[in-house]
């Protein structure tokens, strides 16, 4: 039996390294399943950059449990995770833009959702604002929201 597949977004990846977040245990459970080859994770190549940006912002926020050295370590560990990255082509980007307008969300968020729909799997996200703003009639079966 083939393992379940998910598209993982930056909101979930952040929880793997920033333990001051909510739903950390739930996100960690998915990571453990992934590293144990029980599930497969996909992402647009954008995730690599968004994750780096999250680490950069976290270092600058008062009270965040990460410094520059730990941030570098987190980025190195994260880059070694065997996530299957997808570089969206021209047609996919055009469809992503259309979807972003339809969902009234960012192009980045739309790229994760587009990939989940195209792979016929679920988007694993902890972005409650994104999930709550999806209009009725959009295929919510393509979303696995953490902490909800």
N, C-alpha and C positions, 0 to 999 in steps of 0.2 A: 504494500500500500504506500502510495506516494505521500510524503509529509505535507502538512498544510503549508500554504504560502501566504505571506503578508508583505505589503509595502510598508516600510517603517519610515516615520518622519522624524524631524529633528526634535520635536517635543518629547518623544519617547527616548531617543538617544541621550538627551540631556539628563534624563532621570537615571541613567546608568552610571553617571559620574558626579552629579550634583545632588547629594543626598539630603538637601534641604527642600527638595521638591515634594509635591504630593504624589500619591500613587507610585512611589518608588518601588515598593515590594512587587506590585503587579507588573511593572516594567521589567524588573529584575527577573521575575519568573519567565517572561518571554525570552529574555536574553539567555537564561540558563537552558531553556528548551532549544533555542537556536544553536548555542554552542554545543549542545548534546545531540545535534543533528535530528531533532524531533520536528523542527519546522525550518522553513527556508525564508530568508528575508531578502527583499528587493528594495531598491530605492533609485530615484533619479540621481544622476551624478551631483546634482545640486546639494544633496545631503552632506557631502564632504565639506563644502564651503559653509553651509549653514551651521554645522556642528562647530567648526572653528570660530565662527562669529559668536555663537552662544558662549563658548569658553572665554573669548575676549571680553564680552560684556560682563560675564560673571566675575571676572577678576576685578572689574572696576566698581562693582556694587558693594556697598558696605554690608558686612555681615554674611557675605557668601563664603562658603567653606572651600575656596580654591585660590591658590596663589599661582604665580607664573610657572614655577617648577612642576606643580601638580597638573596644571593645565597642559603643559608640553607632554607630560606622561600620559594624560588622558587622550590627547590627540593621537599619540603614537599607538596606544593600545587600540583605540577605535579604528584607526586606519588598517590594523591587522585583522579586524573582524571580516570574515568571508561573506560580506553582504554582496549580492549580485547587483552591480550598478548598471543603469541604463542611461545612455546618452540619447535623449529624445531628438528625433530627426525633424526635418522641416514640417511635415504634415502633422506630426505629434505636437509640435510647438503651436501650430495654428489652431489645432483642436483644443489645446490647453488654454490658449487665450480666449477662445469662445466659451469654454467651460468656466473660466475665471469670471467672465462677464455674467454668465448665467447664474453662477453661485454667489456673485458679488463678494468674491474673496481675492486674495493676492494671487499673482501668477505662480508664486512658489507653492502655496497651498494647493492650488489647482493642479500643479504638475504631479504631486503625490497622488491625488485623487484620480487624475487621468490614468496614471500608470496602474493603479489598483484595478480600475475598470477594464483597462486593456489586457491585463493579465488574468482577469476574472477571479480576483482574490480581494481580500479586505485591506483597507488602509488602517494600520495600527497607529493611532494618534492619541495624544493627551491634550490636544488643543480644543478645549471645551468651547471656546468662542467660535471656532471654525465649524464644529459639529452643530452647535445651536443655530448657526446662521444658514445652514443648508435649507433651501426652500422645500416645501412639501412637493412630492412628486419626483424628487431626485432619488436615485437608487441608494438608499441608506444601507442596504445589505452589503455594500462595499466598504463599510466603516466598522471598525472595532475600536470603540472609545474606551480609554483607560479611566478609571475613577468615576464611572457613571453607572 
